[in-house]
């Protein structure tokens, strides 16, 4: 039998996240799991059940992709095509979502189950290591197909982030310098511009629009330790009109 793969890069990159990020992912997956136990729409139709079950794979992909994106991890092809799908596949197996798909994917299989923990001996050379599990080829293929939609969505998000107008780094270059006074003044000026008589926004609101749950990224900018990516993200928010910002804040 083949040896277990010595490294599991999808887990290694996930474990670089802070404990807070990992708890947030776990909570979102549990919320998703609570929806799984609701009645299945059109349960008597195998195609409807299959598509409904597959949607949970897509939602799990979104949970991980959103955290990667909000933490400023570049969503390159390897992240989108390998790391996030394998993390989402692990979640689908660990939460038992896969069972509603097995009957449709492999109704003729004589195998007791189409997946085994990666620590177990490889049943045969046909089985594929995917995430933390060995999968039979048909299930591995269908699993990959389930992620086509969300992968395209997050690739588009990365392209939009990467194609921000260069004015942030060229024409407005003095405003992107990570000086304490400059960033602090800009945040305060934006708060004055966007606040209304009914509600005065806070710096935490600005963090929230970007998906940051803590002020650490903003505080690094104010302390002169911010990254170019963080500066680009905050510049994008500080360029918003009041209406755009309040609409974005309501969506969080």
KESE-131866 format. One line per field, with one value per atom (N, C-alpha, C): residue in one letter; atom name; x, y, z. Coordinates in steps of 0.001 Angstrom, whole numbers, plus 500000, padded with zeros to 6 digits. Example, Ala and Ser with C-alpha at 12.3 -4.5 7.8 and 13.67 -1.06 7.14 Angstrom:
# residues 2
dokol	(A	A	A	S	S	S)
kemi	(N	CA	C	N	CA	C)
px	(513190	512300	513200	512850	513670	512900)
py	(494310	495500	496700	497750	498940	500030)
pz	(507800	507800	507800	507080	507140	507870)
This chain:
# residues 252
dokol	(X	X	X	X	X	X	X	X	X	X	X	X	X	X	X	X	X	X	X	X	X	X	X	X	X	X	X	X	X	X	X	X	X	X	X	X	X	X	X	X	X	X	X	X	X	X	X	X	X	X	X	X	X	X	X	X	X	X	X	X	X	X	X	X	X	X	X	X	X	X	X	X	X	X	X	X	X	X	X	X	X	X	X	X	X	X	X	X	X	X	X	X	X	X	X	X	X	X	X	X	X	X	X	X	X	X	X	X	X	X	X	X	X	X	X	X	X	X	X	X	X	X	X	X	X	X	X	X	X	X	X	X	X	X	X	X	X	X	X	X	X	X	X	X	X	X	X	X	X	X	X	X	X	X	X	X	X	X	X	X	X	X	X	X	X	X	X	X	X	X	X	X	X	X	X	X	X	X	X	X	X	X	X	X	X	X	X	X	X	X	X	X	X	X	X	X	X	X	X	X	X	X	X	X	X	X	X	X	X	X	X	X	X	X	X	X	X	X	X	X	X	X	X	X	X	X	X	X	X	X	X	X	X	X	X	X	X	X	X	X	X	X	X	X	X	X	X	X	X	X	X	X	X	X	X	X	X	X	X	X	X	X	X	X	X	X	X	X	X	X	X	X	X	X	X	X	X	X	X	X	X	X	X	X	X	X	X	X	X	X	X	X	X	X	X	X	X	X	X	X	X	X	X	X	X	X	X	X	X	X	X	X	X	X	X	X	X	X	X	X	X	X	X	X	X	X	X	X	X	X	X	X	X	X	X	X	X	X	X	X	X	X	X	X	X	X	X	X	X	X	X	X	X	X	X	X	X	X	X	X	X	X	X	X	X	X	X	X	X	X	X	X	X	X	X	X	X	X	X	X	X	X	X	X	X	X	X	X	X	X	X	X	X	X	X	X	X	X	X	X	X	X	X	X	X	X	X	X	X	X	X	X	X	X	X	X	X	X	X	X	X	X	X	X	X	X	X	X	X	X	X	X	X	X	X	X	X	X	X	X	X	X	X	X	X	X	X	X	X	X	X	X	X	X	X	X	X	X	X	X	X	X	X	X	X	X	X	X	X	X	X	X	X	X	X	X	X	X	X	X	X	X	X	X	X	X	X	X	X	X	X	X	X	X	X	X	X	X	X	X	X	X	X	X	X	X	X	X	X	X	X	X	X	X	X	X	X	X	X	X	X	X	X	X	X	X	X	X	X	X	X	X	X	X	X	X	X	X	X	X	X	X	X	X	X	X	X	X	X	X	X	X	X	X	X	X	X	X	X	X	X	X	X	X	X	X	X	X	X	X	X	X	X	X	X	X	X	X	X	X	X	X	X	X	X	X	X	X	X	X	X	X	X	X	X	X	X	X	X	X	X	X	X	X	X	X	X	X	X	X	X	X	X	X	X	X	X	X	X	X	X	X	X	X	X	X	X	X	X	X	X	X	X	X	X	X	X	X	X	X	X	X	X	X	X	X	X	X	X	X	X	X	X	X	X	X	X	X	X	X	X	X	X	X	X	X	X	X	X	X	X	X	X	X	X	X	X	X	X	X	X	X	X	X	X	X	X	X	X	X	X	X	X	X	X	X	X	X	X	X	X	X	X	X	X	X	X	X	X	X	X	X	X	X	X	X	X	X	X	X	X	X	X	X	X	X	X	X	X	X	X	X	X	X	X	X	X	X	X	X	X	X	X	X	X	X	X	X	X	X	X	X	X	X	X	X)
kemi	(N	CA	C	N	CA	C	N	CA	C	N	CA	C	N	CA	C	N	CA	C	N	CA	C	N	CA	C	N	CA	C	N	CA	C	N	CA	C	N	CA	C	N	CA	C	N	CA	C	N	CA	C	N	CA	C	N	CA	C	N	CA	C	N	CA	C	N	CA	C	N	CA	C	N	CA	C	N	CA	C	N	CA	C	N	CA	C	N	CA	C	N	CA	C	N	CA	C	N	CA	C	N	CA	C	N	CA	C	N	CA	C	N	CA	C	N	CA	C	N	CA	C	N	CA	C	N	CA	C	N	CA	C	N	CA	C	N	CA	C	N	CA	C	N	CA	C	N	CA	C	N	CA	C	N	CA	C	N	CA	C	N	CA	C	N	CA	C	N	CA	C	N	CA	C	N	CA	C	N	CA	C	N	CA	C	N	CA	C	N	CA	C	N	CA	C	N	CA	C	N	CA	C	N	CA	C	N	CA	C	N	CA	C	N	CA	C	N	CA	C	N	CA	C	N	CA	C	N	CA	C	N	CA	C	N	CA	C	N	CA	C	N	CA	C	N	CA	C	N	CA	C	N	CA	C	N	CA	C	N	CA	C	N	CA	C	N	CA	C	N	CA	C	N	CA	C	N	CA	C	N	CA	C	N	CA	C	N	CA	C	N	CA	C	N	CA	C	N	CA	C	N	CA	C	N	CA	C	N	CA	C	N	CA	C	N	CA	C	N	CA	C	N	CA	C	N	CA	C	N	CA	C	N	CA	C	N	CA	C	N	CA	C	N	CA	C	N	CA	C	N	CA	C	N	CA	C	N	CA	C	N	CA	C	N	CA	C	N	CA	C	N	CA	C	N	CA	C	N	CA	C	N	CA	C	N	CA	C	N	CA	C	N	CA	C	N	CA	C	N	CA	C	N	CA	C	N	CA	C	N	CA	C	N	CA	C	N	CA	C	N	CA	C	N	CA	C	N	CA	C	N	CA	C	N	CA	C	N	CA	C	N	CA	C	N	CA	C	N	CA	C	N	CA	C	N	CA	C	N	CA	C	N	CA	C	N	CA	C	N	CA	C	N	CA	C	N	CA	C	N	CA	C	N	CA	C	N	CA	C	N	CA	C	N	CA	C	N	CA	C	N	CA	C	N	CA	C	N	CA	C	N	CA	C	N	CA	C	N	CA	C	N	CA	C	N	CA	C	N	CA	C	N	CA	C	N	CA	C	N	CA	C	N	CA	C	N	CA	C	N	CA	C	N	CA	C	N	CA	C	N	CA	C	N	CA	C	N	CA	C	N	CA	C	N	CA	C	N	CA	C	N	CA	C	N	CA	C	N	CA	C	N	CA	C	N	CA	C	N	CA	C	N	CA	C	N	CA	C	N	CA	C	N	CA	C	N	CA	C	N	CA	C	N	CA	C	N	CA	C	N	CA	C	N	CA	C	N	CA	C	N	CA	C	N	CA	C	N	CA	C	N	CA	C	N	CA	C	N	CA	C	N	CA	C	N	CA	C	N	CA	C	N	CA	C	N	CA	C	N	CA	C	N	CA	C	N	CA	C	N	CA	C	N	CA	C	N	CA	C	N	CA	C	N	CA	C	N	CA	C	N	CA	C	N	CA	C	N	CA	C	N	CA	C	N	CA	C	N	CA	C	N	CA	C	N	CA	C	N	CA	C	N	CA	C	N	CA	C	N	CA	C	N	CA	C	N	CA	C	N	CA	C	N	CA	C	N	CA	C	N	CA	C	N	CA	C	N	CA	C	N	CA	C	N	CA	C	N	CA	C	N	CA	C	N	CA	C	N	CA	C	N	CA	C	N	CA	C	N	CA	C	N	CA	C	N	CA	C	N	CA	C	N	CA	C	N	CA	C	N	CA	C	N	CA	C	N	CA	C	N	CA	C	N	CA	C	N	CA	C	N	CA	C	N	CA	C	N	CA	C	N	CA	C	N	CA	C	N	CA	C	N	CA	C	N	CA	C	N	CA	C)
px	(500828	500000	500873	500354	501111	501164	502227	502359	501430	501077	500301	501165	500615	501406	502024	503296	504026	503577	503102	502661	501226	500553	499184	499111	499523	499655	498365	497211	495956	495735	496169	496036	497103	498286	499374	499037	498465	498140	496984	496047	494928	495414	496366	496847	497664	498005	498686	497724	496439	495459	495460	495041	494947	493860	493930	492899	491527	491472	490190	489624	490474	490020	489531	490254	489850	488523	488317	487034	485903	486181	485159	484763	485747	485456	484637	485044	484322	482872	482661	481302	480462	481036	480284	479941	480835	480540	479437	479427	478359	477009	477004	475764	475284	476227	475884	475336	475925	475476	474064	473726	472365	471335	471697	470793	470664	471707	471705	470591	470287	469325	467877	467673	466303	465750	464431	463847	464440	464655	465251	464163	464343	463357	463256	462043	461820	462635	462535	463377	463163	461994	461740	462420	462924	463599	465097	465739	467176	468034	467630	468413	468346	467150	467002	467798	467746	468490	469998	470438	471856	472300	471527	471901	471841	470854	470755	471967	472320	473475	474757	474910	476116	476259	475128	475206	475948	475925	476638	478151	478583	480000	480380	479501	479767	479821	478870	478851	480089	480518	481726	482943	483012	484088	484071	482876	482756	483255	482970	483403	484926	485642	487102	487627	487051	487539	487374	486250	486029	487074	487425	488434	489802	490169	491424	491435	490340	490249	490350	489594	489579	490901	491652	492953	494053	493685	494672	495512	495098	495845	495530	496522	496239	495586	494450	493731	494279	495468	496054	495430	495816	495186	495383	496527	496778	495860	495678	494768	493343	492909	491536	491249	492236	492001	492363	493211	493683	493375	493907	493802	492358	491630	490264	489349	489385	488533	488796	490049	490344	489860	489983	489450	487932	487269	485809	485376	486125	485811	485940	486993	487150	485932	485498	484344	483092	482907	481720	481703	482862	482935	482761	483429	483379	481984	481217	479846	478817	479289	478425	477570	477886	477093	477279	478425	478734	477746	477148	476305	475095	474566	473415	473804	475097	475552	476001	476370	476962	476005	474740	473791	473642	473729	473591	474906	476012	477305	477699	477361	477920	476932	475804	474762	475148	476114	476474	477706	478304	479538	479298	480163	480074	480926	481644	482494	481625	482030	481222	481142	482153	482117	483164	482912	483828	484941	485135	486223	486754	488020	488660	489632	489876	490855	492224	492924	494212	495240	495008	495924	495745	494628	494395	495200	495503	496210	495392	496073	495393	494803	493481	492863	493386	493618	494183	494777	495520	496170	495165	493906	492900	492417	492552	492061	492967	492348	493049	493137	494343	494434	493869	492860	492230	491874	492529	492331	492879	492083	492496	491970	491555	490909	491387	491264	491340	489930	489805	488508	488583	487464	487423	487365	487881	488003	486712	485600	484356	483926	484078	483722	484691	485978	486957	486630	486239	485904	484669	483634	482419	482655	483521	483851	484492	485454	486104	485091	484174	483185	482268	482012	481123	481665	482984	483603	483822	483365	483604	482976	481718	481020	481671	481836	482446	483884	484612	485985	486001	485085	485017	484663	483735	483331	484500	485273	486368	487557	487711	488743	488411	487122	486689	486937	486670	486927	488406	489270	490709	491120	490560	490889	490458	489266	488787	489656	490101	490981	492328	492843	494160	494151	492958	492889	492344	492595	492187	492921	492289	492949	494315	495330	496687	496847	495817	495925	496265	495878	496174	497677	498439	499876	500681	500004	500740	500281	499176	498742	498518	498022	497742	498798	499968	501006	501250	501275	501496	500459	499255	498218	498344	499178	499320	500536	501268	502394	501866	502540	502066	502547	502308	502688	501529	501828	500788	499856	500413	499587	498704	499261	498506	497293	497496	496379	495356	495807	494876	494018	494653	493901	492914	493312	492424	491222	491442	490317	489347	489903	489034	488277	488957	488292	487170	487407	486387	485192	485456	484368	483507	484145	483395	482567	483128	482444	481236	481363	480343	479285	479634	478687	477460	476353	475102	474696	473637	473148	472658	472159	471623	472707	473782	474794	476182	477060	478456	479229	479822	480537	481823	482384	483627	484695	485899	486959	486687	486029	485677	484696	483822	482907	483693	484753	485592	486245	486747	487327	486287	485066	484006	483656	483636	483315	484329	485570	486617	486641	485790	485752	486742	487430	488378	487616	487818	487105	487845	489093	489876	490528	490955	491569	493045	493585	495034	495589	494910	495423	495446	494373	494320	495360	495497	496471	497895	498175	499500	499750	498724	498880	499167	498421	498602	499967	500515	501826	502971	502636	503685	504180	503396	503812	502895	502020	501036	501622	500947	501356	500716	501248	500668	499249	499012	497666	496684	497095	496209	495929	496968	496777	495800	495923	495002	493573	493400	492055	491425	492184	491625	491421	492310	492106	490798	490493	489259	488038	488072	486952	486925	488089	488138	487755	487726	487302	485790	485087	483645	482881	481706	480781	480050	479329	478563	477577	476883	475876	476522	477653	478335	478797	479360	479882	478765	477694	476605	475931	475837	475282	476182	477508	478449	478405	478238	478187	476930	475826	474581	474689	475520	475660	476513	477274	478152	477371)
py	(498808	500000	501257	502326	503566	504229	504977	505725	506927	507378	508605	509781	510734	511919	512577	512938	513453	514853	515649	517006	517201	518072	518424	519945	520513	521972	522719	522133	522845	523040	522087	522252	523197	523132	523989	525464	525810	527210	527648	526726	527059	527315	526529	526656	527917	528628	529911	531010	530781	531764	531863	533000	533195	532303	532123	531321	531946	533267	533948	533616	533642	533313	531873	530965	529559	529352	530083	529979	530532	531615	532198	531219	530562	529564	528414	527934	526834	527224	528458	528916	528991	529504	529613	528241	527282	525926	525283	525585	525057	525671	526957	527579	526944	526659	525989	524591	523918	522574	522594	523669	523755	523821	524438	524491	523122	522332	521008	520132	520330	519464	519936	520962	521363	520455	520462	519623	519940	518907	519066	519449	520535	520895	519794	519440	518426	517156	516662	515540	514295	514150	512965	512958	514097	514205	514072	513000	512809	513937	514539	515636	516860	517147	518291	518072	516853	516552	516667	516175	516268	517725	518559	519965	520704	520347	520972	520602	519321	518878	519501	519578	520165	521634	522320	523734	523933	522918	523054	523011	522289	522330	523741	524366	525735	526704	526562	527462	527258	526010	525749	526388	526295	526955	528451	529059	530497	530850	529985	530257	530408	529467	529530	530659	530812	531834	533236	533473	534801	535117	534137	534365	534622	533828	534068	535489	535854	537153	538292	538196	539263	539385	538289	538335	538788	539118	539628	538567	537286	536223	536289	536433	536467	535167	535279	534089	533670	533083	532620	531291	530782	529570	528381	528309	527162	527213	528407	528554	528206	528752	528567	527147	526510	525194	524020	524258	523148	523337	524394	524534	524688	525674	525907	524728	524152	522983	521828	521590	520475	520768	522015	522379	522218	522665	522556	521097	520280	518851	518175	518512	517954	518300	519561	519994	519219	518990	518267	516835	516221	514853	514849	515768	515796	516129	516914	517244	516294	515262	514214	514677	515815	516277	515357	514717	513887	512734	512266	511075	511290	512505	512763	512794	512828	512864	511496	510626	509357	508530	508461	507650	508094	509408	509909	509762	509959	509904	508478	507550	506207	505145	505017	504099	502636	502346	500951	500492	501372	501009	499947	498937	497892	498227	499348	499753	500215	499918	500344	501866	502547	504004	504480	505635	506101	506995	507034	507822	507123	507342	506821	507874	507914	508870	508659	509736	509650	508874	508765	507992	506487	506079	504656	504211	502914	502425	502709	503049	503298	501987	501923	500652	500110	501016	500605	501831	501603	502721	503664	503234	504093	505192	504965	505961	507190	508370	509644	510358	510835	511650	513050	513416	514724	515267	516368	516873	515894	515600	514664	513255	512965	511679	511068	509728	509028	509032	509371	509350	508435	507754	507023	508052	507725	508722	509446	508714	509353	510431	510165	511147	512329	512049	513131	514049	513466	514263	515117	514531	515290	516365	516068	517067	518283	518051	519164	519963	519250	519941	520828	520415	521192	522581	522749	524026	524963	524594	525429	526811	526846	528123	529062	528634	529545	529901	528982	529311	530488	530477	531586	532889	532806	534016	534643	533820	534378	534761	534118	534565	535964	536195	537525	538554	538165	539086	539459	538476	538749	539659	539444	540289	541726	541899	543252	543934	543151	543734	544130	543284	543524	544621	544948	545935	547268	547598	548907	549999	551150	552225	552550	552697	552950	554289	555136	556446	556324	555214	555044	555019	554506	554378	555427	556154	557114	558536	558942	560329	560667	559694	559958	559358	559165	558479	559082	560415	560949	560462	560123	559687	558227	557468	556051	555787	556820	556623	556199	555242	554699	555520	556789	557639	557715	557740	557750	558926	560112	561312	561263	560859	560881	559958	558713	557782	558183	558608	559010	560176	561166	562314	561902	560983	560549	559790	558930	558216	559196	560145	561114	561972	562376	563170	562401	561115	560285	560117	559922	559785	561039	562213	563473	563581	563112	563233	562305	561104	560080	560050	560483	560417	561282	560854	561608	562129	562909	563442	562315	561239	560117	559152	559054	558048	558528	558532	558866	557557	557315	556063	556060	554890	554727	554106	554095	553423	551930	551378	549960	549681	550639	550483	550382	551176	551123	549745	549227	547876	546850	547012	546039	545963	547103	547107	546277	546249	545470	544015	543688	542313	542044	543072	542886	542875	541844	541719	542393	542716	543393	544627	545574	546795	546641	545448	545269	545791	545468	545896	547414	548055	549524	550130	549573	550115	549978	548893	548756	549873	550216	551334	552627	552858	554096	554152	552975	552926	552883	552991	552970	551584	550540	549156	548444	549185	548560	548057	547092	546556	547359	547197	547877	547393	546088	545552	546185	546326	546957	548402	549111	550505	550596	549670	549666	549413	548471	548153	549346	549986	551124	552330	552508	553601	553426	552173	551903	552341	552089	552492	554011	554611	556050	556862	556215	556900	556814	556073	555898	557171	557302	558356	557883	558800	558425	557300	557429	556429	555064	555054	553794	553128	553943	553378	552825	553593	553139	551896	551816	550618	549414	549603	548517	548100	549066	548772	547969	548287	547550	546099	545837	544465	543586	544150	543355	542684)
pz	(500000	500000	500000	499405	499345	500709	500922	502153	502150	503360	503496	503056	502280	501899	503124	503013	504168	504564	503616	503935	503469	504146	503792	503726	502595	502495	502801	502458	502704	504195	505025	506467	507013	506431	506908	506716	505558	505318	506204	506466	507345	508769	509211	510586	510815	509742	509912	510361	510194	510625	512144	512640	514077	514656	515974	516645	516431	516389	516172	514797	513775	512425	512352	512982	512956	513684	514784	515488	514629	513911	513049	511938	511352	510323	510920	512072	512714	512986	513469	513760	512494	511416	510162	509591	509762	509301	510151	511433	512291	511928	511608	511151	509852	508983	507732	508012	508961	509305	509876	510589	511142	510016	508898	507748	507084	507169	506558	507139	508406	509086	508923	508122	507811	506713	506526	505462	504093	503300	501973	500969	500212	499191	498124	497747	496710	496982	498210	498634	497788	497179	496384	495034	494617	493321	493529	493015	493272	492721	491599	491045	491957	492477	493384	494658	495175	496411	496171	495014	494686	494601	493892	493740	495074	495896	497220	498069	498053	498844	498321	497001	496434	496806	497029	497394	498712	499586	500852	500643	499623	499264	498821	498038	497564	498735	499673	500826	501699	501853	502640	501972	500651	499904	500210	500206	500476	501875	502855	504233	504294	503679	503702	502814	501624	500692	501274	501939	502513	503571	504378	505419	504789	503787	503071	502510	501850	501183	502191	503283	504275	505022	505087	505743	504797	503555	502604	501937	502036	501356	499861	498993	497550	497093	496425	495960	494605	494622	493366	492961	491800	491277	492209	492868	493746	494968	495519	496653	496234	495083	494623	494163	493526	492919	493810	494808	495633	497123	497706	499160	499632	499092	499560	499235	498017	497765	498727	499070	499973	501389	501828	503142	503167	502096	502030	501938	501195	501094	502455	503188	504542	505395	505322	506121	505732	504433	503963	504487	504564	505083	506599	507270	508734	509260	508492	508896	508291	507594	507047	505873	505266	504124	502921	502865	501701	501527	502605	502501	501602	501554	500684	499216	498964	497579	497078	497983	497575	496725	497123	496379	494941	494729	493363	492600	493301	492633	492268	493147	492956	493431	492747	493199	493013	492144	491866	492630	493411	494098	495156	495171	496189	497409	497343	498460	499628	500867	502009	502124	501716	501696	500688	500045	499006	499539	500848	501413	502657	502935	504128	504642	505951	506470	505824	505608	504929	505742	507039	507875	507691	507086	506842	505627	505522	504330	503074	502007	500728	500220	500005	499601	498279	497314	496032	495368	494290	493613	492967	492815	492193	493130	494422	495386	495363	495527	495365	496707	497083	498304	498036	498799	498615	499983	500357	501700	502716	503720	504772	504538	503293	503024	501712	501648	500377	499779	498502	497832	496621	496324	495071	493936	492761	491688	491346	491325	490923	491912	493185	494203	494168	493974	493876	492702	491579	490400	490642	491227	491497	492550	493497	494508	493857	492978	492283	491455	490804	489975	490809	492042	492906	493198	493049	493417	492234	491049	489867	490036	490484	490626	491627	492891	493869	493524	492860	492470	491494	490537	489577	490276	491235	491951	492693	493404	494197	493336	492199	491264	490756	490487	490060	491156	492403	493522	493594	493403	493436	492296	491108	489957	490224	490774	491068	492115	493106	494122	493511	492619	492031	490980	490461	489385	489857	491121	491619	490834	490629	489882	490448	489614	490095	490777	490738	491375	492848	493470	494884	495141	494165	494373	493603	492704	491885	492182	491595	491774	493237	494018	495427	496341	495826	496594	497969	498130	499470	500476	499989	500904	501285	500623	500953	501836	502163	503057	504419	505028	506300	507482	507473	508599	509564	510857	511879	511700	511539	511449	510210	509081	507837	507894	508284	508328	509383	510529	511590	511131	510482	509987	508910	508058	506980	507524	508520	509122	509778	510540	511217	510208	509120	508092	507415	507172	506537	507466	508743	509723	509731	509707	509672	508387	507285	505993	505892	506438	506234	507331	508531	509649	509372	509958	509828	511196	511198	512471	513374	512748	513516	513991	513223	513557	513159	514131	513852	513747	512592	512404	513219	513372	514124	513229	513707	512951	512850	513865	513803	512668	512370	511236	509930	509820	508621	508513	509640	509646	509215	509723	509455	507978	507302	505870	505094	505551	504889	505358	506319	506806	507922	508416	509511	510833	511630	512897	514047	513853	514881	514256	515073	514534	514188	514268	514146	512822	511698	510392	510299	510737	510699	511633	512808	513767	513248	512509	511897	510892	510117	509176	509924	510971	511736	512420	512688	513339	512341	511042	510025	509679	510020	509763	508786	508126	507253	505953	505354	504066	502937	501736	500580	500328	500537	500338	501310	502567	503555	503166	502711	502293	501137	500176	499034	499486	500399	500879	501590	502476	503209	502292	501329	500376	499604	499280	498542	499356	500664	501512	501698	501913	502154	500926	499761	498543	498330	499191	499034	499384	498771	499182	500437	501062	502251	501932	500808	500446	500212	499517	499252	500541	501441	502684	503556	503735	504601	504030	502693	502069	502332	502228	502499	503950	504843	506276	506617	505966	506231	505764	504793	504275	505167	506088	506928	508043)
